[in-house]
Amino acid sequence: MTFRAWLAGLAGFWALGGAPPAPELNGLASWACYYGADAPIGALQGPDLLVLEPDHAWQPAKIRRPGQKILAYLSLGEVHSSRPYIGRLEGALLPANPDWPDARRVNPGAPAWKALVLDELAPALLERGFDGFFLDTLDAAEDLEAKKVLPGAKAAMTNLVLALHAKAPKALIVANRGLALLPRMAPAISAIAVESIFTEYQFKPAKYAWRNAAQARAFAAELQGLKRQYRLPILGLEYVDDQDTQMRGKAAALLAEGGFVPSVAEIGLSEPPRMAP
């Protein structure tokens, strides 16, 4: 087989839904999510990996310091009522998330949703200069399937992530949880983000708290096993009262000791990033 023929065959494989391995995202010392609309550039340049809410008028090229990566938040399992495109998805929308009533669950296999993500949302974000995507609410598919609301939801969500990687193979993709999808999804992603390994935010009544110590250790051990199995960095995010310096420091230390890239923030992710103590 000639080199040209090999290239042609490889191009055909990609066109049929395959893609080269996901770009690596190793060596991170810090990361942060910031969903606010205004923050000092210096604060945004602190973390090695920064996730921003793209509905605000951010221009990554004007923020990015050398070596930093900036990802756009992209929810695949839910659509907030404030998104300008929600009116185009009525046939794909499912009941609201009880913890976030302004967010509607979405069928990840719905043609309208797939076309919007792959042909409009993702290309527009890359055109703006983002290095890739922070995929949120992936675990909504697990919940929908477990509750028999949408059989096949996990496979549909996995297929959507794989299609996104095939569409933009050079883009970084961080999956927020979606751990049950990893057997098929892992080759398409660059890292796994996990919230609340050691802490938890309790909605009713609203308060920050430590998770049960034994359960936290068991969960951390499970994540360490996934890290070894899939050879992917795990980004830990703990929710702590912004004024509780002692709890912030302990949460960051537990993440680092567990081999996770640490981030500590308040639940709304609306305060400028502060480097973990």
C-alpha positions as CSV (number, residue, x, y, z in Angstrom):
1,M,0.0,0.0,0.0
2,T,1.3,3.4,-0.9
3,F,1.6,6.2,1.6
4,R,-1.0,8.2,-0.3
5,A,-3.4,5.2,-0.3
6,W,-2.9,4.8,3.5
7,L,-3.7,8.5,4.0
8,A,-6.8,8.2,2.0
9,G,-7.9,5.2,4.0
10,L,-7.3,7.0,7.2
11,A,-9.3,10.0,6.0
12,G,-12.1,7.6,5.2
13,F,-12.0,6.1,8.6
14,W,-12.3,9.5,10.2
15,A,-15.2,10.4,7.9
16,L,-17.0,7.3,9.1
17,G,-16.9,8.4,12.7
18,G,-13.4,7.4,13.8
19,A,-10.9,10.0,15.0
20,P,-7.3,10.1,16.2
21,P,-6.6,9.8,19.9
22,A,-7.7,12.7,22.0
23,P,-5.1,15.4,22.7
24,E,-3.3,14.9,26.0
25,L,-3.9,17.2,29.0
26,N,-1.1,16.1,31.4
27,G,1.1,18.0,33.7
28,L,-1.6,20.4,35.0
29,A,-0.9,21.8,38.5
30,S,-4.2,23.8,38.8
31,W,-7.5,24.4,37.2
32,A,-10.7,26.4,37.7
33,C,-14.2,27.0,36.5
34,Y,-15.4,30.6,36.3
35,Y,-19.0,31.3,35.1
36,G,-19.1,35.0,35.9
37,A,-19.0,37.7,33.4
38,D,-16.2,40.0,34.7
39,A,-13.0,39.3,36.4
40,P,-9.4,40.7,36.5
41,I,-7.3,39.2,33.7
42,G,-4.6,38.3,36.2
43,A,-7.0,36.1,38.2
44,L,-8.1,34.3,35.0
45,Q,-4.5,33.7,34.1
46,G,-3.7,31.9,37.3
47,P,-4.9,28.3,36.7
48,D,-3.2,26.1,34.1
49,L,-6.7,25.1,32.8
50,L,-9.6,27.6,32.8
51,V,-13.2,26.9,32.1
52,L,-15.4,29.8,31.1
53,E,-19.1,30.4,30.4
54,P,-19.1,31.2,26.7
55,D,-22.4,33.1,26.8
56,H,-20.3,36.0,28.2
57,A,-18.2,37.9,25.7
58,W,-14.9,36.3,26.6
59,Q,-12.1,36.4,24.0
60,P,-9.6,33.6,25.0
61,A,-6.8,35.1,22.9
62,K,-6.8,38.2,25.1
63,I,-6.7,36.1,28.3
64,R,-4.6,33.1,27.6
65,R,-1.1,33.2,29.1
66,P,1.7,31.0,27.7
67,G,1.0,27.4,28.4
68,Q,-2.6,28.0,29.6
69,K,-5.6,26.2,28.1
70,I,-9.1,27.7,28.1
71,L,-12.2,25.6,27.6
72,A,-15.8,26.6,26.9
73,Y,-18.5,25.2,29.2
74,L,-20.9,23.1,27.2
75,S,-23.8,21.2,28.8
76,L,-24.8,18.1,26.9
77,G,-27.4,16.6,29.3
78,E,-29.3,19.8,30.3
79,V,-30.2,23.1,28.7
80,H,-30.7,26.1,30.9
81,S,-33.8,28.2,30.2
82,S,-31.5,31.3,29.6
83,R,-29.8,29.7,26.5
84,P,-30.9,31.5,23.4
85,Y,-31.4,28.2,21.5
86,I,-33.8,26.5,23.9
87,G,-36.8,27.4,21.8
88,R,-35.5,25.3,19.0
89,L,-35.4,22.1,21.1
90,E,-38.9,21.6,22.3
91,G,-39.1,18.0,20.9
92,A,-35.8,17.1,22.5
93,L,-36.4,18.5,26.0
94,L,-37.3,16.4,29.0
95,P,-38.4,17.3,32.6
96,A,-36.4,19.8,34.6
97,N,-33.6,18.9,37.0
98,P,-35.1,19.0,40.5
99,D,-31.9,20.5,41.9
100,W,-31.7,23.2,39.2
101,P,-35.4,23.8,38.2
102,D,-34.3,26.4,35.5
103,A,-32.5,23.6,33.6
104,R,-34.4,21.1,31.4
105,R,-33.0,17.7,30.7
106,V,-32.3,17.0,27.0
107,N,-32.4,13.8,25.0
108,P,-28.8,13.3,23.9
109,G,-29.8,11.3,20.9
110,A,-32.4,13.8,19.5
111,P,-31.4,14.8,16.0
112,A,-32.1,18.5,16.7
113,W,-29.8,18.5,19.7
114,K,-27.0,16.6,17.9
115,A,-27.2,18.9,14.9
116,L,-27.1,22.0,17.1
117,V,-24.1,20.8,19.2
118,L,-22.0,19.4,16.3
119,D,-22.8,21.8,13.5
120,E,-23.3,25.1,15.4
121,L,-22.3,25.3,19.0
122,A,-19.0,23.5,19.0
123,P,-17.7,25.0,15.7
124,A,-18.6,28.5,16.9
125,L,-16.8,28.0,20.2
126,L,-13.6,26.8,18.5
127,E,-13.8,29.8,16.0
128,R,-13.9,32.1,19.0
129,G,-10.5,30.7,20.1
130,F,-11.4,28.2,22.9
131,D,-9.1,25.2,23.1
132,G,-11.9,22.8,23.6
133,F,-14.9,21.9,25.7
134,F,-15.8,21.2,29.3
135,L,-18.7,18.8,28.9
136,D,-21.1,19.1,31.8
137,T,-24.2,17.1,32.9
138,L,-23.0,13.9,31.2
139,D,-24.3,11.9,34.2
140,A,-27.8,13.1,33.4
141,A,-27.9,10.2,30.9
142,E,-27.2,7.7,33.6
143,D,-30.0,9.1,35.7
144,L,-32.5,9.1,32.8
145,E,-31.7,5.5,32.1
146,A,-31.8,4.4,35.7
147,K,-35.2,5.9,36.2
148,K,-36.4,4.4,32.9
149,V,-37.2,7.9,31.6
150,L,-35.1,7.4,28.5
151,P,-33.8,3.9,27.7
152,G,-30.5,4.0,25.8
153,A,-29.6,7.4,27.1
154,K,-26.0,6.4,28.1
155,A,-25.3,5.0,24.7
156,A,-26.7,8.1,23.0
157,M,-24.7,10.4,25.2
158,T,-21.5,8.4,24.6
159,N,-22.2,8.6,20.8
160,L,-22.6,12.4,21.0
161,V,-19.2,12.8,22.8
162,L,-17.5,10.5,20.2
163,A,-19.1,12.4,17.4
164,L,-17.9,15.7,18.9
165,H,-14.3,14.3,19.1
166,A,-14.6,13.1,15.5
167,K,-15.8,16.5,14.4
168,A,-13.0,18.4,16.2
169,P,-10.2,15.9,16.9
170,K,-7.7,18.5,17.9
171,A,-10.0,20.0,20.6
172,L,-9.4,19.2,24.2
173,I,-12.4,17.6,25.9
174,V,-12.9,17.4,29.6
175,A,-15.8,15.2,30.7
176,N,-17.4,16.3,34.0
177,R,-18.2,12.9,35.5
178,G,-20.1,10.5,33.2
179,L,-18.0,7.7,34.7
180,A,-20.3,5.0,33.4
181,L,-19.6,6.2,29.9
182,L,-15.8,5.8,30.2
183,P,-15.4,2.3,28.6
184,R,-16.4,3.8,25.2
185,M,-15.9,7.5,25.8
186,A,-12.3,7.5,27.2
187,P,-10.4,7.6,23.9
188,A,-12.3,10.8,23.0
189,I,-11.5,12.8,26.1
190,S,-8.4,14.5,27.6
191,A,-9.3,14.5,31.3
192,I,-12.1,13.6,33.8
193,A,-13.5,16.3,36.1
194,V,-15.2,15.2,39.3
195,E,-17.0,17.5,41.8
196,S,-17.4,16.8,45.5
197,I,-15.0,14.0,46.2
198,F,-14.4,15.1,49.8
199,T,-17.0,17.8,50.3
200,E,-20.6,18.3,49.4
201,Y,-23.0,21.2,49.0
202,Q,-26.3,20.4,50.6
203,F,-29.2,22.1,48.9
204,K,-31.8,21.7,51.6
205,P,-30.9,23.3,53.9
206,A,-28.2,25.1,51.9
207,K,-24.8,24.5,53.4
208,Y,-21.2,23.4,52.7
209,A,-20.2,20.2,54.5
210,W,-17.6,17.4,54.5
211,R,-18.7,14.1,53.0
212,N,-18.6,11.0,55.2
213,A,-14.9,10.2,55.6
214,A,-15.2,6.5,54.7
215,Q,-17.3,7.2,51.7
216,A,-15.0,9.9,50.5
217,R,-11.9,7.6,50.8
218,A,-13.7,4.8,48.9
219,F,-14.8,7.2,46.1
220,A,-11.2,8.6,45.9
221,A,-9.9,5.1,45.6
222,E,-12.4,4.3,42.8
223,L,-11.2,7.4,41.0
224,Q,-7.6,6.6,41.4
225,G,-8.3,3.2,39.8
226,L,-10.0,4.9,36.9
227,K,-7.0,7.2,36.5
228,R,-4.7,4.2,36.3
229,Q,-7.0,2.3,34.0
230,Y,-7.7,5.0,31.4
231,R,-4.5,7.0,31.9
232,L,-6.4,10.2,32.1
233,P,-5.8,13.1,34.6
234,I,-8.6,13.6,37.1
235,L,-9.5,17.2,38.0
236,G,-11.1,17.5,41.4
237,L,-13.4,20.3,42.3
238,E,-14.5,20.9,45.9
239,Y,-17.2,23.3,46.9
240,V,-16.3,25.4,50.0
241,D,-17.5,28.7,51.5
242,D,-15.2,31.3,50.0
243,Q,-14.5,32.7,53.4
244,D,-13.7,29.4,55.1
245,T,-9.9,29.5,54.6
246,Q,-9.3,26.4,56.8
247,M,-11.7,24.2,54.9
248,R,-10.4,25.5,51.6
249,G,-6.9,24.5,52.5
250,K,-7.8,21.1,53.8
251,A,-9.9,20.3,50.7
252,A,-7.1,21.4,48.3
253,A,-4.6,19.3,50.3
254,L,-6.8,16.2,50.2
255,L,-7.2,16.5,46.4
256,A,-3.4,16.9,45.9
257,E,-2.7,14.0,48.2
258,G,-5.1,11.8,46.2
259,G,-3.3,12.6,42.9
260,F,-6.0,14.9,41.6
261,V,-5.5,18.3,40.0
262,P,-7.1,20.6,42.7
263,S,-9.7,23.3,42.5
264,V,-11.7,24.8,45.3
265,A,-14.6,27.2,44.8
266,E,-18.0,28.4,46.0
267,I,-21.1,26.6,44.6
268,G,-22.1,29.2,42.1
269,L,-18.6,29.4,40.4
270,S,-19.2,33.1,40.1
271,E,-16.2,34.4,42.0
272,P,-12.9,35.0,40.2
273,P,-10.6,32.0,40.5
274,R,-8.4,31.8,43.6
275,M,-5.5,29.5,43.5
276,A,-5.9,26.6,46.0
277,P,-4.0,27.3,49.2
